[in-house]
Amino acid sequence: MRNSRTNPPDWSASIPVSPEGGGRRAALYAAVRRTIETGGLAPGAKLPTTRELAARFGISRGAAVAAYEMLVADGFAEARVGAGTFVAARVPQFAETPRSPPPPPAREPAILPGTLGVGMEDERTARILRRLFDRRLARPTLHDRAYGDPRGTPALRAEIAAHLRAARGVKCSADHVIVTSGSQHGLDLVVRAALRPGEPVWIEDPCYPMALAALRGAGLAVTGVPVDGEGLSVAAGERLAPRARAVYVTPSHQFPLGVAMTMARRLELIDWAKRVGAWIVEDDYDSEFRHAGAPLASLQGIDDGGRVIHLGTFSKALSPALRVGWVVAPPELVEAIVEVRARSDRFAPRLVEDVLADLMREGHFAAHIRRSRRRAREGRDALVTGLAGTPLTVAVPDQGLHLIAELPDGLRDTDLVPAVLAAGLGVRALSSTYVAAPPRQGFVIGFSGFHSTDYEAAARRVGPVIERAIEMRRRSFQRRLAGE
């Protein structure tokens, strides 16, 4: 009778039966605690003895004793010698909320032929990477179990420096290289190390949207500077924001228009930076993919004033999933960038760094680039062939991994993107890349990561989409004329 008064008969009904196998102590603790927090057991209420509780739920008395000990230790219950165990006088109180089924897992967006930023597929390189990862995992060192250098491993920095000197004419040694988690991470580090919130900066107009987001997110005063056939207009930049402290450019293959900055314009930009003491942030995001003519010189390689900061990445040549890029910084900025890196994510993944260093040192990376360049050119040509019969005006690039397809007058790219995606071609609205200049209407389309036949087939499905849009616009125009 005493137990029934201190422990109402519905008390045990509020606690679910413990799981059949294992976890009895934790399950009982969680159930009693939840009952206390939601008011099922009032402060001061007596709990049943551990013997009664064990018999009620068919568990061992030891599990019941351990659960009570956890409740006492966490302050939800108190043990009174000779009296028993009671709910503590002060406990957290939460309203019982109805349980709803968990939402279904989010589906990853479809990656279609034409989607920008897809790494190059190469089965031979995949096999080599598997072998290199296996070799590293089979012989771990003490360094693999310790925190790393925020600059990156000496081996990978040396390989990156050697590659850039040979392939891009960059003037650097391993001491100038900081390994990053991609070029976006590198840009963020540079902005935080070299610039202050409120300072004016230039960016190409149109531009890479994520670079614009990084600059604005750092609180910088960003001015879009028009891009013409020679690249970013330095004269326009000086007119629009004469006190700029930095400029972000993609000179080898302007994103998104694909323009290569002329030598005259490059020298003009470097002269401006030296004259005003500004930084040039050169994003060399896909320079490995030159399809015709000699490789273009990097800005950093022709800079004699130490004003260019060079960004690069393995994302386009290998895969974004590796999350490895680099910054080549002037000596006066290296320590500041390393300090920012050390207090954000400490260092790059050591295992991936070691594997990439092996890939480059053994000559596999250079061979991969040669194969990937050929496949990218095949993908470009197939995409152009598929778009040839459409109303789109296509510019065939000699560099990079994307092209521009402009729409006929009167059509808006943002209106058409959903229909084009539904047709199976991955595109980005060209107008969305503009900062302030009047936007051109068209699509930015990639040609990396898929077989050439996929590009041609997907591109051919776009023609009817554009033709329907033209016909709808024509009918709408005729209805307006009839209404007048």
Secondary structure, 3 states (H helix, E strand, C coil): CHHHHHCCCCCHHHCCCCCCCCCHHHHHHHHHHHHHHCCCCCCCCECCCHHHHHHHHCCCHHHHHHHHHHHHHCCCEEEECCCEEEECCCCCCCCCCCCCCCCCCCCCCCCCCCCCCCCCCCHHHHHHHHHHHHHHHHCCCHHHHCCCCCCCCHHHHHHHHHHHHHHHCCCCCHHHEEEECCHHHHHHHHHHHHCCCCCEEEEEECCCHHHHHHHHHCCCEEEEEEEECCEECHHHHHHHCCCCCEEEECCCCCCCCCCCCCHHHHHHHHHHHHHHCCEEEEECCCCCCECCCCCCCCHHHHCCCCCEEEEEECCCCCCHHHCCEEEECCHHHHHHHHHHHHCCCCCCCHHHHHHHHHHHHCCHHHHHHHHHHHHHHHHHHHHHHHHCCCCCEEECCCECCEEEEECCCCCCHHHHHHHHHHCCCCCEEHHHHCCCCCCCCEEEEECCCCCHHHHHHHHHCHHHHHHHHHHHHHHHHHHHHHHC
